[in-house]
Amino acid sequence: MLADAPTADDIRVFAYGSLIWKPCFAFIEQRIGTVEGWHRSCCLKSTRWRGTPDKPGLMLALEPGGRCRGVVYRLAPDTSRDGLMALWRRELGPKPLNHDPLWLSVRTEKGAVPAITFVANPQGLSYVGATSIDEAADMIAQAAGVWGPCAAYLHETVVRLRTLGIRDRYLWRLQSAVAEKIISERSKGSASHEDPDLQQQRQSLCPQGADRPPRIATRQ
């Protein structure tokens, strides 16, 4: 794949989810960019990092259609190979792969640049395809894994996108639905039976006493 890079010291990665707020590589430049023909979708189940086999979470990938705004990183040349190895371990997983790494053109204010982009593989072990907002919110609100609640993953992604001035109608609607479900669950008293650490993490997403969930406007 590196053979298709513009030059050995000009390798870029397009981030649209957790790579925005938790990159696993050193970089020397970042820009806001848009990929045409792809959109965010919570279409990969997580049974370890943000969920369990009994209550899987959902993670983001790109699926065909629409457009996606995110961040394009230029990797530090002196550590680019180490950075890519870490990225491969994090994103690809066991075969059949959940992601297909592709070189896609990313439009930025300084012109279009090619960047490695991870898109969903419909034959992947964790691929679940399209789900309704309500179905996805149910899964995300209930799931937690080694890295914490799935709702925290979604919330952090939405917050970082908002900070960057990026709006994604799908994620905004999903975040609002997840927050509503967490508050509804708490009002029924079910949160009191959770593991204390998980309960505390959920409460950080929806503080007690709030008149409405900490959601972000669903309109662009």
N, CA, C and O of each residue as an XYZ file, in Angstrom:
880
protein
N       0.830     -1.212      0.000
C       0.000      0.000      0.000
C       0.861      1.259      0.000
O       0.498      2.258     -0.620
N       1.989      1.217      0.685
C       2.859      2.387      0.742
C       3.429      2.727     -0.627
O       3.852      3.857     -0.871
N       3.438      1.731     -1.527
C       3.951      1.991     -2.872
C       3.098      3.018     -3.609
O       3.563      3.642     -4.563
N       1.844      3.195     -3.168
C       0.948      4.152     -3.805
C       0.997      5.535     -3.166
O       0.292      6.444     -3.604
N       1.823      5.702     -2.135
C       1.953      7.016     -1.494
C       2.623      7.998     -2.450
O       3.479      7.594     -3.237
N       2.254      9.285     -2.402
C       2.875     10.287     -3.285
C       4.389     10.269     -3.172
O       5.095     10.227     -4.180
N       4.882     10.300     -1.942
C       6.312     10.153     -1.659
C       6.441      9.454     -0.313
O       5.475      9.374      0.445
N       7.620      8.955     -0.022
C       7.829      8.220      1.228
C       7.652      9.097      2.458
O       7.338      8.595      3.537
N       7.854     10.420      2.306
C       7.721     11.325      3.453
C       6.429     12.138      3.402
O       6.303     13.156      4.083
N       5.478     11.690      2.597
C       4.193     12.393      2.498
C       3.059     11.378      2.573
O       2.360     11.135      1.590
N       2.888     10.788      3.752
C       1.846      9.795      3.980
C       0.778     10.415      4.873
O       1.075     10.933      5.950
N      -0.439     10.357      4.421
C      -1.548     10.976      5.153
C      -2.622      9.950      5.482
O      -2.788      8.950      4.783
N      -3.346     10.221      6.564
C      -4.434      9.360      7.028
C      -5.661     10.224      7.252
O      -5.575     11.288      7.866
N      -6.804      9.770      6.757
C      -8.061     10.487      6.976
C      -8.763      9.899      8.197
O      -9.015      8.696      8.254
N      -9.076     10.750      9.173
C      -9.728     10.336     10.419
C     -11.149     10.865     10.461
O     -11.398     12.025     10.132
N     -12.081     10.011     10.867
C     -13.493     10.417     10.921
C     -14.162     10.029     12.237
O     -15.282     10.460     12.510
N     -13.481      9.213     13.062
C     -14.044      8.773     14.331
C     -13.050      8.962     15.463
O     -12.594     10.078     15.713
N     -12.711      7.876     16.149
C     -11.842      7.993     17.314
C     -10.421      8.416     16.962
O      -9.709      8.924     17.828
N      -9.989      8.223     15.724
C      -8.657      8.700     15.340
C      -8.548     10.215     15.431
O      -7.447     10.753     15.543
N      -9.684     10.907     15.383
C      -9.665     12.364     15.527
C      -9.207     12.743     16.935
O      -8.412     13.668     17.106
N      -9.708     12.031     17.936
C      -9.381     12.405     19.319
C      -8.397     11.454     19.994
O      -7.987     11.688     21.131
N      -8.018     10.383     19.299
C      -7.032      9.478     19.865
C      -6.173      8.872     18.755
O      -6.215      7.661     18.536
N      -5.400      9.695     18.056
C      -4.536      9.143     17.005
C      -3.427      8.295     17.622
O      -2.970      8.565     18.733
N      -3.006      7.277     16.898
C      -1.982      6.366     17.415
C      -0.661      6.538     16.674
O       0.145      5.610     16.605
N      -0.444      7.725     16.124
C       0.766      7.997     15.363
C       1.172      9.452     15.570
O       0.353     10.299     15.926
N       2.454      9.721     15.340
C       2.930     11.106     15.384
C       2.615     11.773     14.050
O       2.720     11.147     12.996
N       2.225     13.051     14.101
C       1.899     13.759     12.862
C       2.481     15.165     12.906
O       2.731     15.722     13.975
N       2.689     15.722     11.722
C       3.279     17.049     11.622
C       2.307     18.074     11.042
O       2.618     19.263     10.972
N       1.138     17.612     10.631
C       0.151     18.535     10.054
C      -1.224     17.908     10.141
O      -1.368     16.691     10.033
N      -2.231     18.740     10.336
C      -3.608     18.269     10.268
C      -4.470     19.331      9.606
O      -4.281     20.529      9.821
N      -5.415     18.878      8.802
C      -6.342     19.776      8.117
C      -7.743     19.184      8.177
O      -7.920     17.970      8.278
N      -8.735     20.067      8.113
C     -10.109     19.619      7.913
C     -10.245     19.233      6.446
O      -9.779     19.952      5.562
N     -10.876     18.107      6.193
C     -11.028     17.652      4.819
C     -12.334     16.914      4.605
O     -12.995     16.505      5.559
N     -12.696     16.750      3.349
C     -13.941     16.087      2.972
C     -13.662     14.971      1.980
O     -12.942     15.161      1.000
N     -14.236     13.812      2.243
C     -14.186     12.683      1.323
C     -15.552     12.542      0.674
O     -16.564     12.414      1.364
N     -15.582     12.566     -0.632
C     -16.834     12.429     -1.369
C     -17.126     10.947     -1.634
O     -16.218     10.153     -1.880
N     -18.419     10.597     -1.577
C     -18.827      9.236     -1.906
C     -18.854      8.271     -0.738
O     -19.089      7.076     -0.921
N     -18.612      8.786      0.479
C     -18.613      7.947      1.673
C     -19.261      8.700      2.831
O     -19.209      9.928      2.881
N     -19.873      7.963      3.763
C     -20.498      8.580      4.928
C     -20.232      7.728      6.169
O     -19.964      6.531      6.070
N     -20.310      8.372      7.349
C     -20.156      7.656      8.620
C     -21.350      6.744      8.866
O     -22.492      7.066      8.537
N     -21.037      5.582      9.465
C     -22.100      4.642      9.818
C     -21.634      3.800     10.997
O     -20.514      3.288     10.992
N     -22.485      3.654     12.004
C     -22.179      2.745     13.114
C     -22.574      1.340     12.667
O     -23.667      0.861     12.968
N     -21.680      0.702     11.957
C     -22.013     -0.563     11.301
C     -21.107     -1.717     11.724
O     -21.200     -2.811     11.167
N     -20.224     -1.482     12.709
C     -19.340     -2.539     13.193
C     -19.621     -2.801     14.668
O     -19.553     -1.884     15.487
N     -19.933     -4.042     15.009
C     -20.191     -4.353     16.415
C     -18.866     -4.514     17.153
O     -17.866     -4.960     16.592
N     -18.892     -4.137     18.423
C     -17.718     -4.260     19.286
C     -18.069     -5.174     20.452
O     -18.952     -4.863     21.251
N     -17.374     -6.299     20.544
C     -17.655     -7.259     21.610
C     -16.548     -7.312     22.662
O     -16.565     -8.155     23.559
N     -15.584     -6.395     22.535
C     -14.509     -6.355     23.521
C     -14.201     -4.929     23.970
O     -14.338     -4.612     25.152
N     -13.789     -4.073     23.047
C     -13.316     -2.740     23.419
C     -14.433     -1.835     23.922
O     -14.240     -1.100     24.890
N     -15.595     -1.877     23.282
C     -16.717     -1.017     23.709
C     -18.005     -1.819     23.879
O     -19.104     -1.285     23.728
N     -17.859     -3.103     24.192
C     -19.023     -3.943     24.386
C     -18.605     -5.337     24.808
O     -17.428     -5.595     25.059
N     -19.571     -6.231     24.885
C     -19.336     -7.623     25.234
C     -20.098     -8.492     24.240
O     -20.933     -7.978     23.496
N     -19.826     -9.812     24.209
C     -20.605    -10.672     23.310
C     -22.105    -10.614     23.592
O     -22.910    -10.693     22.665
N     -22.490    -10.476     24.872
C     -23.914    -10.409     25.220
C     -24.532     -9.053     24.889
O     -25.691     -8.966     24.483
N     -23.733     -7.989     25.070
C     -24.218     -6.639     24.789
C     -23.172     -5.895     23.963
O     -22.414     -5.081     24.491
N     -23.138     -6.181     22.664
C     -22.134     -5.529     21.817
C     -22.425     -4.050     21.607
O     -23.578     -3.622     21.545
N     -21.348     -3.286     21.500
C     -21.485     -1.886     21.129
C     -21.405     -1.736     19.620
O     -21.329     -2.726     18.892
N     -21.421     -0.501     19.159
C     -21.303     -0.213     17.731
C     -20.205      0.819     17.517
O     -20.104      1.805     18.247
N     -19.393      0.573     16.509
C     -18.286      1.464     16.185
C     -18.475      2.018     14.770
O     -19.206      1.461     13.952
N     -17.795      3.127     14.517
C     -17.936      3.805     13.237
C     -17.051      3.204     12.151
O     -15.956      2.706     12.413
N     -17.559      3.268     10.930
C     -16.775      2.996      9.726
C     -17.400      3.839      8.620
O     -18.424      4.487      8.837
N     -16.802      3.834      7.458
C     -17.369      4.534      6.317
C     -18.047      3.542      5.393
O     -17.530      2.458      5.125
N     -19.224      3.938      4.909
C     -19.953      3.145      3.915
C     -20.227      4.017      2.696
O     -20.209      5.244      2.789
N     -20.483      3.378      1.543
C     -20.656      4.145      0.296
C     -21.851      5.093      0.342
O     -22.888      4.792      0.934
N     -21.674      6.244     -0.301
C     -22.737      7.220     -0.441
C     -22.512      8.477      0.380
O     -21.975      8.411      1.485
N     -22.913      9.605     -0.146
C     -22.841     10.863      0.596
C     -21.443     11.451      0.631
O     -20.666     11.330     -0.317
N     -21.146     12.094      1.758
C     -19.832     12.699      1.958
C     -19.505     12.694      3.439
O     -20.395     12.564      4.279
N     -18.237     12.836      3.756
C     -17.798     12.805      5.148
C     -16.719     13.849      5.360
O     -15.720     13.873      4.641
N     -16.919     14.712      6.345
C     -15.900     15.670      6.753
C     -15.172     15.132      7.972
O     -15.788     14.586      8.887
N     -13.860     15.289      7.975
C     -13.061     14.807      9.080
C     -11.727     15.520      9.118
O     -11.619     16.677      8.710
N     -10.722     14.839      9.603
C      -9.381     15.412      9.741
C      -8.399     14.554      8.953
O      -8.391     13.330      9.082
N      -7.579     15.197      8.143
C      -6.526     14.476      7.439
C      -5.189     14.818      8.092
O      -4.805     15.984      8.189
N      -4.493     13.774      8.535
C      -3.206     13.926      9.211
C      -2.068     13.599      8.245
O      -2.168     12.667      7.447
N      -0.996     14.370      8.326
C       0.236     14.018      7.636
C       1.185     13.425      8.672
O       1.555     14.093      9.638
N       1.575     12.180      8.469
C       2.411     11.492      9.442
C       3.834     12.043      9.456
O       4.363     12.465      8.428
N       4.436     12.031     10.635
C       5.831     12.438     10.771
C       6.706     11.455      9.991
O       6.653     10.253     10.252
N       7.508     11.939      9.039
C       8.281     11.027      8.173
C       9.189     10.072      8.932
O       9.321      8.910      8.548
N       9.815     10.543     10.001
C      10.794      9.695     10.685
C      10.158      8.563     11.485
O      10.846      7.615     11.864
N       8.851      8.648     11.749
C       8.180      7.585     12.503
C       6.955      7.038     11.759
O       6.117      6.359     12.352
N       6.855      7.336     10.461
C       5.648      6.974      9.727
C       5.426      5.462      9.671
O       4.289      5.004      9.786
N       6.483      4.691      9.498
C       6.310      3.239      9.423
C       5.843      2.670     10.759
O       4.968      1.804     10.789
N       6.410      3.140     11.850
C       5.954      2.691     13.172
C       4.509      3.115     13.405
O       3.709      2.356     13.952
N       4.185      4.330     12.988
C       2.818      4.816     13.141
C       1.827      3.987     12.349
O       0.735      3.689     12.831
N       2.202      3.616     11.138
C       1.306      2.807     10.312
C       1.148      1.404     10.880
O       0.061      0.831     10.808
N       2.212      0.842     11.442
C       2.095     -0.471     12.066
C       1.103     -0.432     13.235
O       0.284     -1.337     13.396
N       1.189      0.629     14.049
C       0.248      0.781     15.161
C      -1.177      0.954     14.640
O      -2.129      0.421     15.210
N      -1.305      1.702     13.556
C      -2.619      1.928     12.952
C      -3.191      0.632     12.404
O      -4.377      0.355     12.582
N      -2.372     -0.157     11.746
C      -2.817     -1.438     11.203
C      -3.323     -2.360     12.313
O      -4.376     -2.985     12.184
N      -2.554     -2.437     13.413
C      -2.961     -3.299     14.527
C      -4.284     -2.836     15.131
O      -5.115     -3.654     15.525
N      -4.470     -1.546     15.198
C      -5.679     -0.994     15.821
C      -6.908     -1.157     14.949
O      -7.979     -1.491     15.456
N      -6.783     -0.933     13.661
C      -7.953     -0.847     12.788
C      -8.312     -2.135     12.053
O      -9.481     -2.347     11.730
N      -7.338     -2.996     11.783
C      -7.631     -4.112     10.886
C      -8.120     -5.364     11.606
O      -9.097     -5.967     11.162
N      -7.488     -5.776     12.689
C      -7.985     -6.915     13.446
C      -7.857     -8.229     12.688
O      -7.134     -8.317     11.696
N      -8.583     -9.273     13.176
C      -8.484    -10.602     12.562
C      -9.195    -10.657     11.206
O     -10.046     -9.821     10.901
N      -8.834    -11.642     10.417
C      -9.477    -11.827      9.115
C     -10.757    -12.637      9.281
O     -10.833    -13.474     10.180
N     -11.781    -12.408      8.426
C     -11.804    -11.353      7.406
C     -11.860     -9.962      8.031
O     -12.571     -9.742      9.012
N     -11.116     -9.037      7.465
C     -10.935     -7.716      8.036
C     -12.240     -6.939      8.116
O     -13.090     -7.023      7.230
N     -12.381     -6.175      9.208
C     -13.555     -5.314      9.341
C     -13.438     -4.056      8.501
O     -14.444     -3.482      8.087
N     -12.201     -3.627      8.249
C     -11.954     -2.426      7.445
C     -11.145     -2.785      6.204
O     -10.319     -3.698      6.219
N     -11.403     -2.050      5.142
C     -10.537     -2.081      3.974
C      -9.793     -0.755      3.919
O     -10.438      0.290      3.842
N      -8.468     -0.751      3.957
C      -7.724      0.501      3.817
C      -7.618      0.887      2.341
O      -7.135      0.112      1.516
N      -8.072      2.082      2.029
C      -8.039      2.574      0.655
C      -7.331      3.925      0.603
O      -7.317      4.669      1.584
N      -6.751      4.230     -0.539
C      -6.284      5.598     -0.795
C      -7.453      6.371     -1.393
O      -7.918      6.049     -2.487
N      -7.926      7.387     -0.680
C      -9.018      8.221     -1.173
C      -8.549      9.664     -1.274
O      -7.661     10.097     -0.539
N      -9.150     10.390     -2.183
C      -8.833     11.804     -2.331
C      -9.618     12.609     -1.299
O     -10.838     12.483     -1.192
N      -8.902     13.435     -0.542
C      -9.532     14.263      0.492
C      -9.429     15.726      0.070
O      -8.329     16.237     -0.139
N     -10.565     16.396     -0.054
C     -10.589     17.803     -0.450
C     -10.359     18.685      0.770
O     -11.080     18.573      1.762
N      -9.359     19.560      0.704
C      -9.059     20.492      1.796
C      -8.976     21.909      1.230
O      -9.018     22.110      0.016
N      -8.857     22.883      2.127
C      -8.752     24.273      1.676
C      -7.476     24.528      0.886
O      -7.406     25.475      0.103
N      -6.462     23.680      1.092
C      -5.203     23.843      0.380
C      -5.094     22.918     -0.829
O      -4.016     22.762     -1.403
N      -6.199     22.313     -1.206
C      -6.203     21.406     -2.340
C      -6.451     19.963     -1.917
O      -6.438     19.635     -0.731
N      -6.674     19.115     -2.904
C      -6.947     17.704     -2.643
C      -5.650     16.943     -2.368
O      -4.624     17.185     -3.004
N      -5.721     16.014     -1.404
C      -4.565     15.187     -1.072
C      -5.030     13.740     -0.943
O      -6.148     13.497     -0.491
N      -4.197     12.773     -1.332
C      -4.543     11.366     -1.113
C      -4.254     10.969      0.320
O      -3.251     11.392      0.895
N      -5.126     10.160      0.900
C      -4.946      9.740      2.291
C      -5.457      8.322      2.480
O      -6.442      7.917      1.861
N      -4.784      7.577      3.335
C      -5.250      6.236      3.706
C      -6.534      6.391      4.512
O      -6.580      7.139      5.488
N      -7.569      5.681      4.094
C      -8.882      5.792      4.731
C      -9.436      4.388      4.958
O      -9.395      3.539      4.067
N      -9.949      4.158      6.155
C     -10.488      2.845      6.485
C     -11.999      2.833      6.262
O     -12.741      3.568      6.914
N     -12.440      1.988      5.331
C     -13.868      1.874      5.029
C     -14.356      0.496      5.464
O     -13.567     -0.438      5.606
N     -15.654      0.381      5.672
C     -16.224     -0.879      6.162
C     -16.086     -1.980      5.116
O     -16.268     -1.750      3.920
N     -15.766     -3.163      5.586
C     -15.740     -4.352      4.745
C     -17.005     -5.164      5.038
O     -17.116     -5.735      6.123
N     -17.953     -5.231      4.112
C     -19.209     -5.963      4.369
C     -19.008     -7.445      4.686
O     -19.911     -8.086      5.224
N     -17.844     -7.995      4.363
C     -17.561     -9.397      4.688
C     -16.803     -9.535      6.013
O     -16.430    -10.643      6.397
N     -16.577     -8.429      6.706
C     -15.827     -8.456      7.950
C     -16.557     -9.182      9.072
O     -17.783     -9.292      9.062
N     -15.788     -9.674     10.038
C     -16.362    -10.435     11.147
C     -17.366     -9.623     11.962
O     -18.332    -10.174     12.491
N     -17.139     -8.316     12.061
C     -17.974     -7.485     12.938
C     -18.990     -6.633     12.198
O     -19.699     -5.839     12.815
N     -19.066     -6.786     10.902
C     -19.973     -5.935     10.121
C     -21.430     -6.326     10.375
O     -21.785     -7.501     10.273
N     -22.266     -5.352     10.705
C     -23.691     -5.607     10.944
C     -24.574     -4.856      9.961
O     -25.781     -5.094      9.917
N     -24.003     -3.956      9.174
C     -24.786     -3.232      8.193
C     -25.624     -2.126      8.806
O     -25.389     -1.693      9.934
N     -26.588     -1.688      8.052
C     -27.413     -0.552      8.470
C     -28.363     -0.940      9.603
O     -28.977     -2.007      9.576
N     -28.473     -0.066     10.589
C     -29.445     -0.210     11.666
C     -30.171      1.121     11.819
O     -29.631      2.168     11.462
N     -31.370      1.087     12.339
C     -32.104      2.320     12.573
C     -31.452      3.099     13.705
O     -30.683      2.541     14.488
N     -31.756      4.381     13.791
C     -31.241      5.199     14.888
C     -31.655      4.609     16.230
O     -30.853      4.568     17.163
N     -32.897      4.153     16.333
C     -33.379      3.617     17.605
C     -32.663      2.323     17.974
O     -32.299      2.125     19.134
N     -32.460      1.444     17.001
C     -31.754      0.186     17.272
C     -30.308      0.440     17.673
O     -29.803     -0.155     18.626
N     -29.647      1.329     16.937
C     -28.255      1.651     17.249
C     -28.143      2.290     18.630
O     -27.229      1.967     19.388
N     -29.067      3.195     18.963
C     -29.034      3.859     20.266
C     -29.225      2.862     21.400
O     -28.584      2.987     22.444
N     -30.098      1.872     21.213
C     -30.299      0.839     22.230
C     -28.999      0.102     22.514
O     -28.632     -0.103     23.671
N     -28.307     -0.294     21.454
C     -27.060     -1.038     21.620
C     -25.985     -0.185     22.289
O     -25.312     -0.639     23.214
N     -25.829      1.043     21.819
C     -24.776      1.916     22.333
C     -25.027      2.290     23.787
O     -24.091      2.330     24.586
N     -26.277      2.563     24.137
C     -26.601      2.986     25.507
C     -26.330      1.890     26.529
O     -26.040      2.190     27.687
N     -26.418      0.624     26.123
C     -26.277     -0.477     27.064
C     -24.880     -1.090     27.095
O     -24.554     -1.838     28.017
N     -24.051     -0.780     26.094
C     -22.789     -1.498     25.931
C     -21.629     -0.827     26.661
O     -21.558      0.398     26.763
N     -20.728     -1.660     27.165
C     -19.480     -1.191     27.754
C     -18.465     -2.321     27.654
O     -18.816     -3.494     27.782
N     -17.212     -1.964     27.424
C     -16.172     -2.971     27.278
C     -14.894     -2.567     27.978
O     -14.910     -1.772     28.918
N     -13.793     -3.117     27.516
C     -12.483     -2.875     28.133
C     -12.141     -1.392     28.160
O     -11.559     -0.908     29.131
N     -12.496     -0.672     27.109
C     -12.174      0.749     27.013
C     -13.280      1.655     27.548
O     -13.190      2.876     27.414
N     -14.332      1.075     28.158
C     -15.385      1.889     28.741
C     -16.683      1.823     27.960
O     -16.804      1.036     27.021
N     -17.670      2.652     28.344
C     -18.982      2.632     27.696
C     -18.904      3.026     26.225
O     -18.135      3.907     25.839
N     -19.704      2.366     25.430
C     -19.790      2.734     24.019
C     -20.345      4.146     23.870
O     -19.980      4.869     22.942
N     -21.232      4.538     24.789
C     -21.794      5.890     24.742
C     -20.711      6.949     24.899
O     -20.820      8.035     24.329
N     -19.664      6.643     25.671
C     -18.570      7.602     25.843
C     -17.787      7.772     24.545
O     -17.349      8.876     24.221
N     -17.613      6.685     23.808
C     -16.949      6.733     22.496
C     -17.719      7.650     21.545
O     -17.130      8.507     20.887
N     -19.028      7.463     21.478
C     -19.846      8.300     20.603
C     -19.815      9.753     21.060
O     -19.638     10.661     20.248
N     -19.987      9.971     22.362
C     -20.028     11.323     22.909
C     -18.738     12.075     22.629
O     -18.772     13.239     22.229
N     -17.598     11.420     22.835
C     -16.305     12.062     22.604
C     -16.137     12.425     21.138
O     -15.605     13.487     20.815
N     -16.589     11.548     20.253
C     -16.492     11.828     18.823
C     -17.331     13.042     18.448
O     -16.867     13.913     17.713
N     -18.556     13.107     18.946
C     -19.434     14.233     18.650
C     -18.864     15.535     19.203
O     -18.887     16.564     18.528
N     -18.352     15.488     20.431
C     -17.788     16.694     21.043
C     -16.601     17.205     20.232
O     -16.496     18.405     19.980
N     -15.706     16.305     19.822
C     -14.530     16.730     19.050
C     -14.929     17.268     17.687
O     -14.342     18.240     17.211
N     -15.913     16.655     17.053
C     -16.375     17.171     15.768
C     -16.957     18.576     15.927
O     -16.700     19.462     15.112
N     -17.735     18.762     16.977
C     -18.314     20.083     17.219
C     -17.216     21.114     17.447
O     -17.307     22.233     16.944
N     -16.172     20.749     18.205
C     -15.052     21.648     18.451
C     -14.370     22.061     17.151
O     -13.911     23.196     17.016
N     -14.307     21.148     16.208
C     -13.662     21.416     14.924
C     -14.591     22.118     13.931
O     -14.175     22.464     12.825
N     -15.845     22.326     14.328
C     -16.799     22.965     13.428
C     -17.371     22.018     12.398
O     -17.855     22.450     11.352
N     -17.319     20.717     12.691
C     -17.840     19.702     11.770
C     -19.170     19.189     12.302
O     -19.271     18.799     13.465
N     -20.176     19.191     11.458
C     -21.496     18.698     11.846
C     -21.835     17.467     11.012
O     -21.625     17.443      9.799
N     -22.351     16.467     11.671
C     -22.784     15.240     11.009
C     -24.186     14.922     11.513
O     -24.361     14.525     12.665
N     -25.168     15.094     10.662
C     -26.563     14.957     11.073
C     -26.842     13.578     11.692
O     -27.558     13.465     12.687
N     -26.272     12.551     11.094
C     -26.477     11.185     11.592
C     -25.966     11.034     13.022
O     -26.678     10.509     13.878
N     -24.742     11.489     13.291
C     -24.185     11.353     14.642
C     -24.915     12.225     15.643
O     -25.096     11.829     16.794
N     -25.339     13.417     15.217
C     -26.067     14.313     16.115
C     -27.376     13.645     16.560
O     -27.716     13.669     17.743
N     -28.096     13.059     15.625
C     -29.360     12.378     15.955
C     -29.093     11.173     16.860
O     -29.829     10.934     17.818
N     -28.043     10.421     16.551
C     -27.729      9.231     17.332
C     -27.326      9.602     18.753
O     -27.753      8.949     19.705
N     -26.510     10.641     18.909
C     -26.100     11.085     20.246
C     -27.308     11.504     21.072
O     -27.395     11.184     22.257
N     -28.230     12.213     20.452
C     -29.438     12.639     21.163
C     -30.264     11.436     21.615
O     -30.768     11.406     22.739
N     -30.400     10.441     20.731
C     -31.189      9.247     21.069
C     -30.528      8.447     22.181
O     -31.218      7.944     23.068
N     -29.204      8.320     22.153
C     -28.489      7.586     23.199
C     -28.647      8.281     24.549
O     -28.893      7.624     25.561
N     -28.507      9.610     24.568
C     -28.656     10.358     25.817
C     -30.058     10.183     26.401
O     -30.214     10.021     27.612
N     -31.076     10.216     25.538
C     -32.452     10.020     25.997
C     -32.623      8.642     26.642
O     -33.282      8.511     27.673
N     -32.032      7.630     26.036
C     -32.183      6.268     26.550
C     -31.460      6.098     27.886
O     -31.956      5.409     28.778
N     -30.303      6.716     28.025
C     -29.571      6.613     29.295
C     -30.355      7.283     30.420
O     -30.434      6.745     31.524
N     -30.926      8.440     30.153
C     -31.714      9.134     31.170
C     -32.983      8.356     31.500
O     -33.384      8.280     32.661
N     -33.619      7.775     30.472
C     -34.814      6.969     30.711
C     -34.490      5.753     31.564
O     -35.253      5.390     32.459
N     -33.359      5.128     31.282
C     -32.925      3.960     32.053
C     -32.676      4.336     33.508
O     -33.046      3.606     34.428
N     -32.042      5.489     33.697
C     -31.763      5.935     35.064
C     -33.057      6.203     35.821
O     -33.170      5.878     37.003
N     -34.032      6.796     35.137
C     -35.284      7.140     35.812
C     -36.040      5.900     36.273
O     -36.849      5.965     37.199
N     -35.767      4.754     35.614
C     -36.406      3.501     36.019
C     -35.647      2.814     37.154
O     -36.084      1.794     37.686
N     -34.501      3.396     37.512
C     -33.729      2.841     38.607
C     -32.820      1.703     38.224
O     -32.198      1.086     39.089
N     -32.729      1.407     36.902
C     -31.901      0.277     36.491
C     -30.427      0.557     36.658
O     -29.638     -0.374     36.816
N     -30.032      1.833     36.627
C     -28.606      2.153     36.748
C     -28.056      1.755     38.109
O     -26.855      1.524     38.246
N     -28.922      1.673     39.122
C     -28.451      1.343     40.459
C     -27.926     -0.085     40.566
O     -27.241     -0.420     41.531
N     -28.243     -0.935     39.578
C     -27.801     -2.319     39.614
C     -26.539     -2.539     38.789
O     -26.059     -3.667     38.684
N     -26.007     -1.496     38.216
C     -24.814     -1.624     37.400
C     -23.558     -1.660     38.265
O     -23.578     -1.313     39.446
N     -22.475     -2.087     37.642
C     -21.165     -1.964     38.251
C     -20.929     -0.489     38.581
O     -21.212      0.365     37.741
N     -20.419     -0.155     39.778
C     -20.260      1.253     40.182
C     -19.425      2.075     39.208
O     -19.742      3.237     38.952
N     -18.349      1.480     38.656
C     -17.517      2.229     37.716
C     -18.293      2.568     36.458
O     -18.208      3.687     35.953
N     -19.060      1.593     35.945
C     -19.854      1.841     34.750
C     -20.939      2.866     35.029
O     -21.213      3.726     34.192
N     -21.560      2.781     36.201
C     -22.602      3.739     36.558
C     -22.040      5.158     36.594
O     -22.676      6.096     36.113
N     -20.843      5.309     37.166
C     -20.218      6.633     37.241
C     -19.925      7.175     35.848
O     -20.108      8.365     35.592
N     -19.467      6.297     34.939
C     -19.172      6.727     33.578
C     -20.447      7.159     32.864
O     -20.447      8.152     32.136
N     -21.531      6.418     33.069
C     -22.798      6.800     32.442
C     -23.264      8.164     32.968
O     -23.743      9.001     32.203
N     -23.120      8.375     34.266
C     -23.578      9.626     34.861
C     -22.787     10.816     34.345
O     -23.303     11.932     34.275
N     -21.534     10.577     33.985
C     -20.736     11.677     33.439
C     -21.255     12.120     32.081
O     -21.034     13.259     31.668
N     -21.957     11.206     31.374
C     -22.530     11.559     30.079
C     -23.846     12.303     30.241
O     -24.168     13.180     29.440
N     -24.605     11.958     31.271
C     -25.909     12.587     31.506
C     -26.012     12.974     32.975
O     -26.542     12.194     33.766
N     -25.525     14.151     33.370
C     -25.495     14.527     34.788
C     -26.871     14.549     35.425
O     -27.862     14.899     34.784
N     -26.921     14.170     36.695
C     -28.173     14.233     37.437
C     -28.647     15.674     37.514
O     -27.847     16.604     37.613
N     -29.961     15.842     37.466
C     -30.537     17.163     37.598
C     -30.694     17.894     36.288
O     -31.255     18.989     36.251
N     -30.209     17.309     35.217
C     -30.360     17.975     33.927
C     -31.811     17.890     33.487
O     -32.447     16.844     33.617
N     -32.332     18.990     32.968
C     -33.709     19.001     32.499
C     -33.871     18.221     31.208
O     -34.953     17.714     30.915
N     -32.805     18.125     30.443
C     -32.850     17.367     29.199
C     -31.464     16.811     28.930
O     -30.483     17.315     29.478
N     -31.360     15.783     28.096
C     -30.055     15.157     27.865
C     -29.075     16.116     27.219
O     -29.480     17.039     26.513
N     -27.757     15.900     27.460
C     -26.731     16.770     26.894
C     -26.530     16.479     25.420
O     -25.459     16.041     24.999
N     -27.558     16.723     24.654
C     -27.502     16.379     23.246
C     -27.107     17.595     22.432
O     -27.138     18.723     22.923
N     -26.745     17.365     21.222
C     -26.359     18.427     20.314
C     -27.435     18.586     19.264
O     -28.020     17.592     18.832
N     -27.713     19.804     18.841
C     -28.786     20.059     17.896
C     -28.697     19.131     16.705
O     -27.613     18.873     16.181
N     -29.863     18.625     16.277
C     -29.873     17.675     15.166
C     -29.943     18.364     13.814
O     -29.864     17.698     12.782
N     -30.087     19.654     13.797
C     -30.149     20.359     12.519
C     -28.773     20.877     12.145
O     -27.994     21.314     12.993
N     -28.498     20.816     10.852
C     -27.228     21.330     10.364
C     -27.327     22.836     10.140
O     -26.352     23.464      9.726
